[in-house]
Structures are given as structure tokens and as C-alpha cells.
Amino acid sequence: MIDLSIIIVNWKSADYLQSCLASIFQHIDGICLEVIVVDNASGDGCEAVIQRDFPSVRLVALSQNVGFSRANNIGYVLSNGENLLFLNPDTEVIRSEE
């Protein structure tokens, strides 16, 4: 069972996306999760970054920009997690010290 589905919509944000994904996999452990990136035909090289550095990420490469809301809905339909997190690519996950 997948505890968490993280859905990220990318549009011309490959550098941010790379940092975002790195922070997810660096700081989230002990949770069964899936990460779905929906690329809105950005042409920014995010596909190569994901394939090279994050092969476990599910990439949905759209042939045209369908907009932010529709892209999130596409990610939602493909998700399998019990919980959903819609995350912007310019976000980085940090772990606070308790």
C-alpha cells in the first residue's frame, strides 16, 4: 500500500524540480510513497534529469501545456496513494530538528 502520492506539475522549472526531488528523497524515509511529475510540455530537459537522477519518479510528459489545474488532475488520476500532496517544483522538503 502506498501511503503518500506526491504530485508535481512542471513547466520550465527543471532546476527547481531537481532540487525539489532531491530534497524529497533525502528527507522522507519510512514512508511508502510515489512521486508523479506531470510535465506541461516545458521543453526544459526535466525528462533527462528525472531519467538520470530519479528513475523511481513517474513522469507524465504531456505534448502540450494543459494548464496547472488539469495537469494536477492528470497526476491525481494516476496516483495510488492513500494521501495526496500537491507540491510545487520550487519547494524543498526539510526536516526540522525535534
Secondary structure, DSSP 8 states (H G I E B T S, - for coil): --SEEEEEEESS-HHHHHHHHHHHHHH--SS-EEEEEEE-S--SSHHHHHHHH-TTSEEEE-SS---HHHHHHHHHHH---SEEEEE-TT--------
